[in-house]
């Protein structure tokens, strides 16, 4: 399991993020405050405060390099 911070501060970013991560079989969760939602759910993502960075929890130990490459445009530096 790995946690990274991402930024989804536009509708276009949310759409491209969900399209990018749906290829993965394992679970990904977004955590904002006390809310935990499925990262593959567009409706769930829009229920969060997108003005701030969000924690993304990756529930796998394999292929982390590939996942991080896909997430690169969304990561908070």
PDB file of N, CA, C and O in Angstrom:
ATOM      1  N   UNK A   1       0.844  -1.179   0.000  1.00  0.00           N
ATOM      2  CA  UNK A   1       0.000   0.000   0.000  1.00  0.00           C
ATOM      3  C   UNK A   1       0.889   1.242   0.000  1.00  0.00           C
ATOM      4  O   UNK A   1       1.889   1.301   0.715  1.00  0.00           O
ATOM      5  N   UNK A   2       0.517   2.221  -0.801  1.00  0.00           N
ATOM      6  CA  UNK A   2       1.286   3.465  -0.900  1.00  0.00           C
ATOM      7  C   UNK A   2       0.296   4.633  -0.939  1.00  0.00           C
ATOM      8  O   UNK A   2      -0.785   4.518  -1.517  1.00  0.00           O
ATOM      9  N   UNK A   3       0.670   5.747  -0.325  1.00  0.00           N
ATOM     10  CA  UNK A   3      -0.176   6.948  -0.336  1.00  0.00           C
ATOM     11  C   UNK A   3       0.594   8.094  -0.973  1.00  0.00           C
ATOM     12  O   UNK A   3       1.749   8.346  -0.631  1.00  0.00           O
ATOM     13  N   UNK A   4      -0.058   8.788  -1.906  1.00  0.00           N
ATOM     14  CA  UNK A   4       0.529   9.964  -2.553  1.00  0.00           C
ATOM     15  C   UNK A   4      -0.512  11.073  -2.559  1.00  0.00           C
ATOM     16  O   UNK A   4      -1.706  10.812  -2.420  1.00  0.00           O
ATOM     17  N   UNK A   5      -0.059  12.305  -2.721  1.00  0.00           N
ATOM     18  CA  UNK A   5      -0.983  13.436  -2.818  1.00  0.00           C
ATOM     19  C   UNK A   5      -1.147  13.808  -4.281  1.00  0.00           C
ATOM     20  O   UNK A   5      -0.176  13.905  -5.031  1.00  0.00           O
ATOM     21  N   UNK A   6      -2.415  14.017  -4.672  1.00  0.00           N
ATOM     22  CA  UNK A   6      -2.704  14.409  -6.046  1.00  0.00           C
ATOM     23  C   UNK A   6      -3.561  15.669  -6.042  1.00  0.00           C
ATOM     24  O   UNK A   6      -4.171  16.024  -5.034  1.00  0.00           O
ATOM     25  N   UNK A   7      -3.590  16.332  -7.191  1.00  0.00           N
ATOM     26  CA  UNK A   7      -4.417  17.519  -7.374  1.00  0.00           C
ATOM     27  C   UNK A   7      -5.340  17.275  -8.569  1.00  0.00           C
ATOM     28  O   UNK A   7      -4.879  16.955  -9.665  1.00  0.00           O
ATOM     29  N   UNK A   8      -6.641  17.430  -8.345  1.00  0.00           N
ATOM     30  CA  UNK A   8      -7.647  17.274  -9.401  1.00  0.00           C
ATOM     31  C   UNK A   8      -8.488  18.550  -9.418  1.00  0.00           C
ATOM     32  O   UNK A   8      -9.672  18.540  -9.082  1.00  0.00           O
ATOM     33  N   UNK A   9      -7.843  19.650  -9.820  1.00  0.00           N
ATOM     34  CA  UNK A   9      -8.486  20.960  -9.679  1.00  0.00           C
ATOM     35  C   UNK A   9      -9.247  21.430 -10.916  1.00  0.00           C
ATOM     36  O   UNK A   9      -9.543  22.618 -11.039  1.00  0.00           O
ATOM     37  N   UNK A  10      -9.570  20.511 -11.841  1.00  0.00           N
ATOM     38  CA  UNK A  10     -10.416  20.889 -12.983  1.00  0.00           C
ATOM     39  C   UNK A  10     -11.215  19.673 -13.436  1.00  0.00           C
ATOM     40  O   UNK A  10     -10.837  18.533 -13.166  1.00  0.00           O
ATOM     41  N   UNK A  11     -12.314  19.925 -14.121  1.00  0.00           N
ATOM     42  CA  UNK A  11     -13.164  18.833 -14.613  1.00  0.00           C
ATOM     43  C   UNK A  11     -12.377  17.948 -15.569  1.00  0.00           C
ATOM     44  O   UNK A  11     -12.485  16.723 -15.512  1.00  0.00           O
ATOM     45  N   UNK A  12     -11.591  18.557 -16.442  1.00  0.00           N
ATOM     46  CA  UNK A  12     -10.780  17.794 -17.389  1.00  0.00           C
ATOM     47  C   UNK A  12      -9.796  16.868 -16.705  1.00  0.00           C
ATOM     48  O   UNK A  12      -9.588  15.735 -17.137  1.00  0.00           O
ATOM     49  N   UNK A  13      -9.184  17.365 -15.620  1.00  0.00           N
ATOM     50  CA  UNK A  13      -8.237  16.542 -14.871  1.00  0.00           C
ATOM     51  C   UNK A  13      -8.932  15.347 -14.218  1.00  0.00           C
ATOM     52  O   UNK A  13      -8.387  14.243 -14.198  1.00  0.00           O
ATOM     53  N   UNK A  14     -10.125  15.567 -13.690  1.00  0.00           N
ATOM     54  CA  UNK A  14     -10.869  14.471 -13.058  1.00  0.00           C
ATOM     55  C   UNK A  14     -11.187  13.397 -14.094  1.00  0.00           C
ATOM     56  O   UNK A  14     -10.991  12.209 -13.839  1.00  0.00           O
ATOM     57  N   UNK A  15     -11.676  13.810 -15.257  1.00  0.00           N
ATOM     58  CA  UNK A  15     -12.020  12.844 -16.311  1.00  0.00           C
ATOM     59  C   UNK A  15     -10.801  12.057 -16.765  1.00  0.00           C
ATOM     60  O   UNK A  15     -10.863  10.833 -16.873  1.00  0.00           O
ATOM     61  N   UNK A  16      -9.696  12.740 -17.033  1.00  0.00           N
ATOM     62  CA  UNK A  16      -8.503  12.041 -17.516  1.00  0.00           C
ATOM     63  C   UNK A  16      -7.912  11.145 -16.424  1.00  0.00           C
ATOM     64  O   UNK A  16      -7.381  10.076 -16.726  1.00  0.00           O
ATOM     65  N   UNK A  17      -7.998  11.569 -15.155  1.00  0.00           N
ATOM     66  CA  UNK A  17      -7.515  10.760 -14.031  1.00  0.00           C
ATOM     67  C   UNK A  17      -8.294   9.449 -13.947  1.00  0.00           C
ATOM     68  O   UNK A  17      -7.696   8.377 -13.864  1.00  0.00           O
ATOM     69  N   UNK A  18      -9.620   9.530 -13.967  1.00  0.00           N
ATOM     70  CA  UNK A  18     -10.448   8.322 -13.863  1.00  0.00           C
ATOM     71  C   UNK A  18     -10.192   7.405 -15.061  1.00  0.00           C
ATOM     72  O   UNK A  18     -10.078   6.191 -14.897  1.00  0.00           O
ATOM     73  N   UNK A  19     -10.102   7.977 -16.258  1.00  0.00           N
ATOM     74  CA  UNK A  19      -9.810   7.160 -17.446  1.00  0.00           C
ATOM     75  C   UNK A  19      -8.454   6.472 -17.326  1.00  0.00           C
ATOM     76  O   UNK A  19      -8.302   5.328 -17.755  1.00  0.00           O
ATOM     77  N   UNK A  20      -7.475   7.150 -16.752  1.00  0.00           N
ATOM     78  CA  UNK A  20      -6.124   6.588 -16.626  1.00  0.00           C
ATOM     79  C   UNK A  20      -6.066   5.450 -15.616  1.00  0.00           C
ATOM     80  O   UNK A  20      -5.358   4.467 -15.836  1.00  0.00           O
ATOM     81  N   UNK A  21      -6.801   5.567 -14.508  1.00  0.00           N
ATOM     82  CA  UNK A  21      -6.665   4.553 -13.442  1.00  0.00           C
ATOM     83  C   UNK A  21      -7.622   3.379 -13.583  1.00  0.00           C
ATOM     84  O   UNK A  21      -7.445   2.369 -12.902  1.00  0.00           O
ATOM     85  N   UNK A  22      -8.626   3.477 -14.440  1.00  0.00           N
ATOM     86  CA  UNK A  22      -9.559   2.351 -14.574  1.00  0.00           C
ATOM     87  C   UNK A  22      -8.894   1.121 -15.179  1.00  0.00           C
ATOM     88  O   UNK A  22      -9.446   0.023 -15.101  1.00  0.00           O
ATOM     89  N   UNK A  23      -7.724   1.283 -15.777  1.00  0.00           N
ATOM     90  CA  UNK A  23      -7.002   0.132 -16.336  1.00  0.00           C
ATOM     91  C   UNK A  23      -6.448  -0.791 -15.256  1.00  0.00           C
ATOM     92  O   UNK A  23      -6.116  -1.942 -15.540  1.00  0.00           O
ATOM     93  N   UNK A  24      -6.345  -0.305 -14.029  1.00  0.00           N
ATOM     94  CA  UNK A  24      -5.772  -1.095 -12.946  1.00  0.00           C
ATOM     95  C   UNK A  24      -6.861  -1.900 -12.232  1.00  0.00           C
ATOM     96  O   UNK A  24      -7.954  -1.399 -11.969  1.00  0.00           O
ATOM     97  N   UNK A  25      -6.535  -3.163 -11.923  1.00  0.00           N
ATOM     98  CA  UNK A  25      -7.502  -4.078 -11.300  1.00  0.00           C
ATOM     99  C   UNK A  25      -7.684  -3.831  -9.799  1.00  0.00           C
ATOM    100  O   UNK A  25      -8.759  -4.087  -9.257  1.00  0.00           O
ATOM    101  N   UNK A  26      -6.648  -3.338  -9.130  1.00  0.00           N
ATOM    102  CA  UNK A  26      -6.689  -3.187  -7.680  1.00  0.00           C
ATOM    103  C   UNK A  26      -7.444  -1.912  -7.283  1.00  0.00           C
ATOM    104  O   UNK A  26      -7.788  -1.080  -8.123  1.00  0.00           O
ATOM    105  N   UNK A  27      -7.689  -1.789  -5.978  1.00  0.00           N
ATOM    106  CA  UNK A  27      -8.446  -0.651  -5.459  1.00  0.00           C
ATOM    107  C   UNK A  27      -7.557   0.568  -5.285  1.00  0.00           C
ATOM    108  O   UNK A  27      -6.384   0.468  -4.923  1.00  0.00           O
ATOM    109  N   UNK A  28      -8.153   1.721  -5.554  1.00  0.00           N
ATOM    110  CA  UNK A  28      -7.533   3.012  -5.271  1.00  0.00           C
ATOM    111  C   UNK A  28      -8.585   3.853  -4.547  1.00  0.00           C
ATOM    112  O   UNK A  28      -9.725   3.952  -4.999  1.00  0.00           O
ATOM    113  N   UNK A  29      -8.199   4.453  -3.426  1.00  0.00           N
ATOM    114  CA  UNK A  29      -9.116   5.272  -2.646  1.00  0.00           C
ATOM    115  C   UNK A  29      -8.607   6.699  -2.569  1.00  0.00           C
ATOM    116  O   UNK A  29      -7.402   6.940  -2.501  1.00  0.00           O
ATOM    117  N   UNK A  30      -9.537   7.637  -2.581  1.00  0.00           N
ATOM    118  CA  UNK A  30      -9.211   9.044  -2.349  1.00  0.00           C
ATOM    119  C   UNK A  30      -9.690   9.407  -0.948  1.00  0.00           C
ATOM    120  O   UNK A  30     -10.806   9.071  -0.551  1.00  0.00           O
ATOM    121  N   UNK A  31      -8.827  10.100  -0.205  1.00  0.00           N
ATOM    122  CA  UNK A  31      -9.154  10.497   1.159  1.00  0.00           C
ATOM    123  C   UNK A  31      -9.047  12.016   1.267  1.00  0.00           C
ATOM    124  O   UNK A  31      -8.001  12.610   1.007  1.00  0.00           O
ATOM    125  N   UNK A  32     -10.155  12.613   1.656  1.00  0.00           N
ATOM    126  CA  UNK A  32     -10.202  14.061   1.872  1.00  0.00           C
ATOM    127  C   UNK A  32     -10.907  14.294   3.197  1.00  0.00           C
ATOM    128  O   UNK A  32     -12.119  14.107   3.313  1.00  0.00           O
ATOM    129  N   UNK A  33     -10.129  14.708   4.200  1.00  0.00           N
ATOM    130  CA  UNK A  33     -10.712  14.872   5.534  1.00  0.00           C
ATOM    131  C   UNK A  33     -11.185  13.527   6.058  1.00  0.00           C
ATOM    132  O   UNK A  33     -10.398  12.584   6.151  1.00  0.00           O
ATOM    133  N   UNK A  34     -12.469  13.431   6.403  1.00  0.00           N
ATOM    134  CA  UNK A  34     -12.994  12.164   6.926  1.00  0.00           C
ATOM    135  C   UNK A  34     -13.679  11.327   5.858  1.00  0.00           C
ATOM    136  O   UNK A  34     -14.241  10.274   6.159  1.00  0.00           O
ATOM    137  N   UNK A  35     -13.636  11.787   4.606  1.00  0.00           N
ATOM    138  CA  UNK A  35     -14.296  11.079   3.513  1.00  0.00           C
ATOM    139  C   UNK A  35     -13.309  10.178   2.772  1.00  0.00           C
ATOM    140  O   UNK A  35     -12.200  10.596   2.439  1.00  0.00           O
ATOM    141  N   UNK A  36     -13.722   8.949   2.522  1.00  0.00           N
ATOM    142  CA  UNK A  36     -12.948   7.992   1.730  1.00  0.00           C
ATOM    143  C   UNK A  36     -13.851   7.530   0.599  1.00  0.00           C
ATOM    144  O   UNK A  36     -14.933   6.993   0.839  1.00  0.00           O
ATOM    145  N   UNK A  37     -13.403   7.739  -0.639  1.00  0.00           N
ATOM    146  CA  UNK A  37     -14.223   7.331  -1.779  1.00  0.00           C
ATOM    147  C   UNK A  37     -13.386   6.527  -2.773  1.00  0.00           C
ATOM    148  O   UNK A  37     -12.157   6.596  -2.779  1.00  0.00           O
ATOM    149  N   UNK A  38     -14.076   5.775  -3.601  1.00  0.00           N
ATOM    150  CA  UNK A  38     -13.435   4.992  -4.660  1.00  0.00           C
ATOM    151  C   UNK A  38     -12.880   5.966  -5.700  1.00  0.00           C
ATOM    152  O   UNK A  38     -13.620   6.790  -6.237  1.00  0.00           O
ATOM    153  N   UNK A  39     -11.574   5.872  -5.984  1.00  0.00           N
ATOM    154  CA  UNK A  39     -10.939   6.802  -6.923  1.00  0.00           C
ATOM    155  C   UNK A  39     -11.430   6.614  -8.355  1.00  0.00           C
ATOM    156  O   UNK A  39     -11.208   7.481  -9.201  1.00  0.00           O
ATOM    157  N   UNK A  40     -12.093   5.498  -8.639  1.00  0.00           N
ATOM    158  CA  UNK A  40     -12.599   5.238  -9.993  1.00  0.00           C
ATOM    159  C   UNK A  40     -14.008   5.786 -10.192  1.00  0.00           C
ATOM    160  O   UNK A  40     -14.594   5.607 -11.260  1.00  0.00           O
ATOM    161  N   UNK A  41     -14.557   6.451  -9.181  1.00  0.00           N
ATOM    162  CA  UNK A  41     -15.913   6.985  -9.227  1.00  0.00           C
ATOM    163  C   UNK A  41     -15.892   8.493  -9.493  1.00  0.00           C
ATOM    164  O   UNK A  41     -15.530   9.285  -8.622  1.00  0.00           O
ATOM    165  N   UNK A  42     -16.286   8.872 -10.707  1.00  0.00           N
ATOM    166  CA  UNK A  42     -16.322  10.306 -11.044  1.00  0.00           C
ATOM    167  C   UNK A  42     -17.274  11.052 -10.117  1.00  0.00           C
ATOM    168  O   UNK A  42     -16.947  12.131  -9.623  1.00  0.00           O
ATOM    169  N   UNK A  43     -18.448  10.480  -9.883  1.00  0.00           N
ATOM    170  CA  UNK A  43     -19.429  11.140  -8.998  1.00  0.00           C
ATOM    171  C   UNK A  43     -18.854  11.309  -7.587  1.00  0.00           C
ATOM    172  O   UNK A  43     -19.038  12.349  -6.956  1.00  0.00           O
ATOM    173  N   UNK A  44     -18.163  10.284  -7.105  1.00  0.00           N
ATOM    174  CA  UNK A  44     -17.551  10.372  -5.778  1.00  0.00           C
ATOM    175  C   UNK A  44     -16.505  11.465  -5.711  1.00  0.00           C
ATOM    176  O   UNK A  44     -16.439  12.207  -4.730  1.00  0.00           O
ATOM    177  N   UNK A  45     -15.684  11.571  -6.749  1.00  0.00           N
ATOM    178  CA  UNK A  45     -14.635  12.590  -6.776  1.00  0.00           C
ATOM    179  C   UNK A  45     -15.240  13.993  -6.728  1.00  0.00           C
ATOM    180  O   UNK A  45     -14.730  14.870  -6.031  1.00  0.00           O
ATOM    181  N   UNK A  46     -16.328  14.199  -7.471  1.00  0.00           N
ATOM    182  CA  UNK A  46     -16.947  15.529  -7.482  1.00  0.00           C
ATOM    183  C   UNK A  46     -17.622  15.877  -6.159  1.00  0.00           C
ATOM    184  O   UNK A  46     -18.012  17.027  -5.957  1.00  0.00           O
ATOM    185  N   UNK A  47     -17.770  14.909  -5.251  1.00  0.00           N
ATOM    186  CA  UNK A  47     -18.336  15.204  -3.931  1.00  0.00           C
ATOM    187  C   UNK A  47     -17.265  15.719  -2.971  1.00  0.00           C
ATOM    188  O   UNK A  47     -17.581  16.139  -1.858  1.00  0.00           O
ATOM    189  N   UNK A  48     -15.995  15.691  -3.397  1.00  0.00           N
ATOM    190  CA  UNK A  48     -14.889  16.141  -2.546  1.00  0.00           C
ATOM    191  C   UNK A  48     -14.556  17.607  -2.817  1.00  0.00           C
ATOM    192  O   UNK A  48     -14.958  18.173  -3.833  1.00  0.00           O
ATOM    193  N   UNK A  49     -13.817  18.205  -1.889  1.00  0.00           N
ATOM    194  CA  UNK A  49     -13.298  19.563  -2.070  1.00  0.00           C
ATOM    195  C   UNK A  49     -12.057  19.465  -2.956  1.00  0.00           C
ATOM    196  O   UNK A  49     -10.986  19.081  -2.487  1.00  0.00           O
ATOM    197  N   UNK A  50     -12.199  19.811  -4.232  1.00  0.00           N
ATOM    198  CA  UNK A  50     -11.113  19.654  -5.196  1.00  0.00           C
ATOM    199  C   UNK A  50     -10.156  20.844  -5.229  1.00  0.00           C
ATOM    200  O   UNK A  50      -9.213  20.857  -6.019  1.00  0.00           O
ATOM    201  N   UNK A  51     -10.389  21.835  -4.385  1.00  0.00           N
ATOM    202  CA  UNK A  51      -9.499  23.001  -4.358  1.00  0.00           C
ATOM    203  C   UNK A  51      -8.203  22.703  -3.598  1.00  0.00           C
ATOM    204  O   UNK A  51      -7.238  23.461  -3.693  1.00  0.00           O
ATOM    205  N   UNK A  52      -8.182  21.599  -2.845  1.00  0.00           N
ATOM    206  CA  UNK A  52      -7.003  21.223  -2.062  1.00  0.00           C
ATOM    207  C   UNK A  52      -6.470  19.877  -2.549  1.00  0.00           C
ATOM    208  O   UNK A  52      -7.214  19.096  -3.142  1.00  0.00           O
ATOM    209  N   UNK A  53      -5.193  19.600  -2.305  1.00  0.00           N
ATOM    210  CA  UNK A  53      -4.662  18.265  -2.652  1.00  0.00           C
ATOM    211  C   UNK A  53      -5.411  17.164  -1.900  1.00  0.00           C
ATOM    212  O   UNK A  53      -5.890  17.370  -0.785  1.00  0.00           O
ATOM    213  N   UNK A  54      -5.500  15.994  -2.532  1.00  0.00           N
ATOM    214  CA  UNK A  54      -6.224  14.854  -1.980  1.00  0.00           C
ATOM    215  C   UNK A  54      -5.244  13.691  -1.854  1.00  0.00           C
ATOM    216  O   UNK A  54      -4.374  13.514  -2.706  1.00  0.00           O
ATOM    217  N   UNK A  55      -5.386  12.902  -0.792  1.00  0.00           N
ATOM    218  CA  UNK A  55      -4.553  11.707  -0.627  1.00  0.00           C
ATOM    219  C   UNK A  55      -5.119  10.571  -1.465  1.00  0.00           C
ATOM    220  O   UNK A  55      -6.316  10.288  -1.414  1.00  0.00           O
ATOM    221  N   UNK A  56      -4.252   9.921  -2.237  1.00  0.00           N
ATOM    222  CA  UNK A  56      -4.621   8.744  -3.021  1.00  0.00           C
ATOM    223  C   UNK A  56      -3.921   7.539  -2.411  1.00  0.00           C
ATOM    224  O   UNK A  56      -2.693   7.502  -2.323  1.00  0.00           O
ATOM    225  N   UNK A  57      -4.706   6.556  -1.991  1.00  0.00           N
ATOM    226  CA  UNK A  57      -4.158   5.330  -1.414  1.00  0.00           C
ATOM    227  C   UNK A  57      -4.206   4.246  -2.483  1.00  0.00           C
ATOM    228  O   UNK A  57      -5.268   3.911  -3.006  1.00  0.00           O
ATOM    229  N   UNK A  58      -3.034   3.707  -2.794  1.00  0.00           N
ATOM    230  CA  UNK A  58      -2.887   2.661  -3.812  1.00  0.00           C
ATOM    231  C   UNK A  58      -2.779   1.329  -3.077  1.00  0.00           C
ATOM    232  O   UNK A  58      -1.819   1.100  -2.342  1.00  0.00           O
ATOM    233  N   UNK A  59      -3.757   0.454  -3.273  1.00  0.00           N
ATOM    234  CA  UNK A  59      -3.820  -0.810  -2.534  1.00  0.00           C
ATOM    235  C   UNK A  59      -3.135  -1.948  -3.299  1.00  0.00           C
ATOM    236  O   UNK A  59      -3.778  -2.938  -3.650  1.00  0.00           O
ATOM    237  N   UNK A  60      -1.843  -1.805  -3.554  1.00  0.00           N
ATOM    238  CA  UNK A  60      -1.055  -2.870  -4.168  1.00  0.00           C
ATOM    239  C   UNK A  60       0.417  -2.618  -3.880  1.00  0.00           C
ATOM    240  O   UNK A  60       0.814  -1.504  -3.540  1.00  0.00           O
ATOM    241  N   UNK A  61       1.210  -3.651  -4.018  1.00  0.00           N
ATOM    242  CA  UNK A  61       2.661  -3.526  -3.880  1.00  0.00           C
ATOM    243  C   UNK A  61       3.360  -3.797  -5.205  1.00  0.00           C
ATOM    244  O   UNK A  61       4.566  -3.581  -5.323  1.00  0.00           O
ATOM    245  N   UNK A  62       2.616  -4.266  -6.202  1.00  0.00           N
ATOM    246  CA  UNK A  62       3.207  -4.613  -7.496  1.00  0.00           C
ATOM    247  C   UNK A  62       2.954  -3.501  -8.501  1.00  0.00           C
ATOM    248  O   UNK A  62       1.983  -2.755  -8.377  1.00  0.00           O
ATOM    249  N   UNK A  63       3.817  -3.390  -9.488  1.00  0.00           N
ATOM    250  CA  UNK A  63       3.683  -2.416 -10.583  1.00  0.00           C
ATOM    251  C   UNK A  63       3.647  -0.965 -10.110  1.00  0.00           C
ATOM    252  O   UNK A  63       3.049  -0.123 -10.780  1.00  0.00           O
ATOM    253  N   UNK A  64       4.263  -0.653  -8.985  1.00  0.00           N
ATOM    254  CA  UNK A  64       4.208   0.727  -8.478  1.00  0.00           C
ATOM    255  C   UNK A  64       4.875   1.714  -9.432  1.00  0.00           C
ATOM    256  O   UNK A  64       4.431   2.858  -9.539  1.00  0.00           O
ATOM    257  N   UNK A  65       5.934   1.293 -10.129  1.00  0.00           N
ATOM    258  CA  UNK A  65       6.591   2.195 -11.083  1.00  0.00           C
ATOM    259  C   UNK A  65       5.639   2.582 -12.210  1.00  0.00           C
ATOM    260  O   UNK A  65       5.566   3.748 -12.600  1.00  0.00           O
ATOM    261  N   UNK A  66       4.911   1.598 -12.730  1.00  0.00           N
ATOM    262  CA  UNK A  66       3.945   1.852 -13.801  1.00  0.00           C
ATOM    263  C   UNK A  66       2.828   2.784 -13.322  1.00  0.00           C
ATOM    264  O   UNK A  66       2.421   3.699 -14.038  1.00  0.00           O
ATOM    265  N   UNK A  67       2.343   2.540 -12.110  1.00  0.00           N
ATOM    266  CA  UNK A  67       1.268   3.367 -11.549  1.00  0.00           C
ATOM    267  C   UNK A  67       1.747   4.803 -11.359  1.00  0.00           C
ATOM    268  O   UNK A  67       1.035   5.747 -11.701  1.00  0.00           O
ATOM    269  N   UNK A  68       2.945   4.969 -10.818  1.00  0.00           N
ATOM    270  CA  UNK A  68       3.467   6.310 -10.570  1.00  0.00           C
ATOM    271  C   UNK A  68       3.664   7.065 -11.878  1.00  0.00           C
ATOM    272  O   UNK A  68       3.485   8.282 -11.917  1.00  0.00           O
ATOM    273  N   UNK A  69       4.028   6.368 -12.945  1.00  0.00           N
ATOM    274  CA  UNK A  69       4.172   6.999 -14.260  1.00  0.00           C
ATOM    275  C   UNK A  69       2.821   7.522 -14.756  1.00  0.00           C
ATOM    276  O   UNK A  69       2.735   8.630 -15.285  1.00  0.00           O
ATOM    277  N   UNK A  70       1.772   6.722 -14.582  1.00  0.00           N
ATOM    278  CA  UNK A  70       0.421   7.122 -14.992  1.00  0.00           C
ATOM    279  C   UNK A  70      -0.066   8.306 -14.151  1.00  0.00           C
ATOM    280  O   UNK A  70      -0.769   9.181 -14.657  1.00  0.00           O
ATOM    281  N   UNK A  71       0.306   8.331 -12.876  1.00  0.00           N
ATOM    282  CA  UNK A  71      -0.151   9.388 -11.963  1.00  0.00           C
ATOM    283  C   UNK A  71       0.654  10.676 -12.052  1.00  0.00           C
ATOM    284  O   UNK A  71       0.258  11.688 -11.472  1.00  0.00           O
ATOM    285  N   UNK A  72       1.763  10.661 -12.758  1.00  0.00           N
ATOM    286  CA  UNK A  72       2.684  11.806 -12.795  1.00  0.00           C
ATOM    287  C   UNK A  72       1.998  13.156 -13.060  1.00  0.00           C
ATOM    288  O   UNK A  72       2.326  14.129 -12.382  1.00  0.00           O
ATOM    289  N   UNK A  73       1.060  13.256 -14.018  1.00  0.00           N
ATOM    290  CA  UNK A  73       0.427  14.570 -14.263  1.00  0.00           C
ATOM    291  C   UNK A  73      -0.427  15.092 -13.102  1.00  0.00           C
ATOM    292  O   UNK A  73      -0.763  16.276 -13.066  1.00  0.00           O
ATOM    293  N   UNK A  74      -0.775  14.222 -12.160  1.00  0.00           N
ATOM    294  CA  UNK A  74      -1.685  14.605 -11.078  1.00  0.00           C
ATOM    295  C   UNK A  74      -0.995  14.765  -9.732  1.00  0.00           C
ATOM    296  O   UNK A  74      -1.599  15.273  -8.787  1.00  0.00           O
ATOM    297  N   UNK A  75       0.260  14.340  -9.632  1.00  0.00           N
ATOM    298  CA  UNK A  75       0.959  14.368  -8.352  1.00  0.00           C
ATOM    299  C   UNK A  75       1.270  15.788  -7.898  1.00  0.00           C
ATOM    300  O   UNK A  75       1.589  16.662  -8.704  1.00  0.00           O
ATOM    301  N   UNK A  76       1.168  15.996  -6.588  1.00  0.00           N
ATOM    302  CA  UNK A  76       1.545  17.275  -5.987  1.00  0.00           C
ATOM    303  C   UNK A  76       3.020  17.189  -5.640  1.00  0.00           C
ATOM    304  O   UNK A  76       3.447  16.262  -4.952  1.00  0.00           O
ATOM    305  N   UNK A  77       3.792  18.141  -6.109  1.00  0.00           N
ATOM    306  CA  UNK A  77       5.256  18.112  -5.859  1.00  0.00           C
ATOM    307  C   UNK A  77       5.568  18.668  -4.493  1.00  0.00           C
ATOM    308  O   UNK A  77       6.734  18.728  -4.102  1.00  0.00           O
TER     309      UNK A  77
END
